[in-house]
Amino acid sequence: MKNFISVSDVIDINALVAKALAYKANPFRDKTTGTNKRIGLLFLNPSLRTRLSTQVAAQNLGMEAIVFNVDKEGWALEFEEGAIMNGNTVEHVKDAAPILGNYFDILCIRTFPSLKNREDDYSEMYISQFIKYAGVPVISLESATLHPLQSLTDIITIKEFLNNSPLRIGGKPKIVLTWAPHIKPLPQCVANSFSQWVTAWGEADFVITHPQNYELAEKFTQGATITHNQDEALKDADFVYVKNWSAYNEYGKMFNNDPSWMLTAEKLRITNNAKVMHCLPVRRNIELSDEILDGPNSLVTQEASNRVWAAQAVISELLKPRP
């Protein structure tokens, strides 16, 4: 593994999941792997779980983790090639990134889409420019279109549950990604990424359900069954992943914000006693009801806690000597 930007960087998903769960069982088994090495965490937008879990993971491996909030503490960065910098940007990424590559052994970047220009956002220019100029492995802590550490965590959480509570002999679990209401337009990152990872994993029957006008990019959903009927999707589901996202085709827009799409205990009755997941933060009683979040079907806390082990598995892979 040279970088960790999407599922395409992973040769064997199950092997990476197994490594993460081994770290969960014994967090400090490789505590000297990162001795005398540094990891830099650059944030262009806020974070809670991603920041702290990655710091903990790096420290479990013996690395020094340094966090820098570019949006609050640093110069405004320019990413366009050939830019005439007579505006608000002060430093070009091609000047900043190589220096950061000399400071750190691994560089982690968190960016966020504008939700204004789909072509710009889906070009992934910000994280691509860091990869181009830093000269060290780059980990995505969320980009304009994907959130791979979250999605690895989600597969870890599903596998962990299945290892402890097999659903049926010889059968695949049914996993449903359902759109949820929200008070403002959100990116497609988590939904794109979850879809990409579940289909690449290939060990589940995967269904995506959402109102009309909330279709995701086809390159991330190929292989999934897609329906606008939430009840149809939820029937006999084993896992339900809840997430809001804004429109892809009419980019960044909100259309139907029907509160009836919020998942409730009543809706879970048609599932196979499905376990419920969400990446957090969650707006209670808008996206998900209290009765679900605080009830026995919720895997949300376990899922968020597993963020450490996902990050630790990825960092340890990137620390392996290159041939």
N, C-alpha and C positions, 0 to 999 in steps of 0.2 A: 504494500500500500504506500503510495507516494503522497497523496493528499486524501482528505475525507470531506467531500463536497456533496456526494450523492451515493445511492446504492451501487452505482456503476464502479465505484472505487473498491468495492468489497468482492473478493473472490468467492468466499463461502460464508453466507449469512449465518447458517447454523453454527459454524465453528466460532464465529465472532460472538454470537449469543452465548455459547457454552463458555467462552473465555470470560465474558462479563459475569455470568453466574458463578464461575469459580472465584472471581474476585469478591463477589458478594459473600461467599462462604469464608473467604480468607483475604481480607482487604490488603494486608501487608506482605503477601507472599513474595512480591517482587519489589520490595521497598527500596532496594538499591539500584534498580534499573535506571532511574533518572538522576542518580547522584551527580552533582556538578553540572546539571543541565537546567535550562530555564525555559519556561513556556510563557508567551505573551498573549494576553487576552485583550483584544481591542474591541470596544463597543461603540458603534455609531448610533445605538438606540438602547433603551433601558432593558434590564434583565434582572431576574431574581434567581430562579432555579438553574438556568443555564450557566450563569456566572459562578454561583457558589458550588454547584456540583462539579464543574470542571476544575475549579481550584482544589476542591477536596480530592478529586481523582488524581490530579497531578502530584499533590503532596503525598498521597498514598504510595506513589511510585518513587518518591524521593526528590521530586523536582521542585524548584522554586517557581512559584506562579506570581506573575506581576500583571495587575489589571490597569488598563488605561481607558478612560472614558473620553473617546475622541470628540464626541459631540459637546462635552462640557469643559474638558481640560486641555484640548489640543487645538492646533490650527485647523481651519476649514480646509479640507483636502479637495484637490482637483483630480478627476479621473479621466477626463477626455484627452485623447492623444492630440497633440498639436494645438492645444487650447491657448488662446491669448488671455492671460490671467489678469484681466483688468476689472474683475468683479469682486465677489465676496470671498473667493477661495484664495488661500495664502500659500499653500504648499502643494506641489504635485506628488501624486502617489509614486511616480518613478524616482523621486528624490527620497521620499520617506521610507518606502518599502525595503530597499536594499540595506538601509541602516538598521531597520528593525530586524532584518534577517541576520545581521551581524550581532545584534544584541541577544537574539533568542534562537533556540534549537527548533522550536515549533511555534508557529504563529496562528492564533485563533481569531477569527473575524466574525462579528455580528453586524449585519446590515439589515435594512428594511426597505420595502418597496414604497414608491411614491403613491401608487394606485392612481396615477394620472396618465402615465404614458406606458402602455403595455409593452411596446417594443423596447423601450429603455430598460424597464424592470426585468423583462424576460431575457435580455441579453446578458444579465448577471455581470455587468461590467465591473462593479466594485470589487467583488471577490476575485474575479478573473484577473484584474490588474494586480492585486496583491500576489496571486500565484505567479504571474508573469515576472514580477520584479523582486520578490522577497528572497528567492533562492533557498528557502527552507520549506518543509512540509506545512501546509495550511489546512486547518480544520474549520469547517463552517459551523458557527454557533447560531446559525439561521441566516439565510440569504433572502434575496427578493422573491425567490420562487420555491425554496426548499428548506426543510429543517431536519437534516439527516440524523443528528444526535437524538432528537425527539423520537423519530421513527424507529431507530434502532432500539431505543428504550421501550417503545410500544411492542415490538416483536419479542423483546426479552420478557416483558410482563406477560404477554400471551403464552409464550413457551413455558415460563415458570409456572403459570397456573395449570397448563395442560400436563406438565410433568408431575404435578402433585394431585391433579384431579382429572384423569382422562375422561373425555366426554363420551366416546363410543369406540368400540373396537373397529379399527380399520377405516373409520370415517374421517372426513375433514371437518374442522370446525367451520361454522358459518359466521363470517365477520361482516358487520354492517357499519359503514361510515354514513352517519346522518347529519345533514345540515341542521343548524339550530338558529333561532332568532338572536338578534343582537341590536344594540342601540345605535351602532355605527358600522360603516363598512370595514371589514377586516381583510387582510391578505389571503391568498390561496395557499400560502407556504405549507402549513401543516397538512391540509387536505391533499395537496399535490404529493407531498413527501410520503404520507401514510399510504396513499394509493400506490405510489411507485414501489415502496418496500413490500407491501403485502403481495402485490402481483409478482414481483421478482422472487419473493420467498416461495410462492407456489404451493403452499401447504394448507390453503384454506379456500372455501367458496366465498368469494368477495362480492359484496353488493354495495353500491353507492346510491343513496336516496337524497333528493333535494327538490325544492319547488322548481318550476320552469324558470328559465333565465339564469340559473346558477350552475350551468355546465362548467366543468373543469377542462383544462387543456387535454386533448385526447392522448397526447404522448405520455401522460401520467396515468391515465385511466384504462388504457388498453388491457383487455383481459378481465375487466370487472363487468358485472351486470349493473345497469343503471336504470333506475325507475323514479318516477315522480310520486309514487304511491308509498308513503312511509309505512303504513300498516302491512302492505305486501312485503316490503323489505324486512321488517322486523319479525315476521312470522318465522318461528323456530331458530331465531338467531342465538348464537352462543356468546358473542361479544358485540357490543354496540359502542362505537367510537363517536362521540358527539363533538361537533365543531362548527362554528360559523365561518363563512367566507363570502366575499363579495363576488360580483359577476366577473367572469373572464371575458366573454364576448363583448358586452357593453362594459368595458373595463372599469372596475372599481365602484360600480353602481350598486345600490340596494333597490330591490323591487319588492316582491312579496316578503313581508316581515311578519307573517302569520304566527301569533303566539301559540297556536295549536301544534306547531312543530316542536315545541319544547318537550323533552322526554320526561314522562311521569311513570309512577309505579303502575298505573292503569295500563299504559302502553306496554310495559314489560310483561304483562300477563300472556301475551301471544308469543313471546320468545321462549327459548329453552332455558328459562331462568338466567337470562343473559347477564354477564358481567359488563359493567359500564365503565368507559374510559374517557378521559378528557385531558388535554395537555396542560391546562391551567395557564394563566389565571382564568377563572370562570365567573361570570355574572350570575349569581344565584337567583333562581326563580325567573330568569330571562332565558338563559341557555339551558340550564338544568335545574330541576326542582330540588329543594332541600331534602325531600323524602328519598330521592335517589342518591344525592351526594353523601348524606349521612346514614344511608341504609346499607344492608348487607351485600348488595350487588355491586357496590362501588369499589373499583380498583384504583381510584384516582390517587390516593395517598401512596399506595404501593408503587404505582406507576411513576410518580414524581420522585420517589426515593430511589428508584432504579436508574435515575439519570446519572448518578455517580458511577455506576458500574459500566454503563454504556461508554461514558467518557474515558474511563480507565482502560477499558479494552482497546479503544481506538488509539489512545495516546501510546499505550505499550506497543501496539503494532507499528506505529510511526517511529518509535525509538529503536526498532530493530536495525542492526547494521545493514546498510545497503550493499548489494554485490558490486 
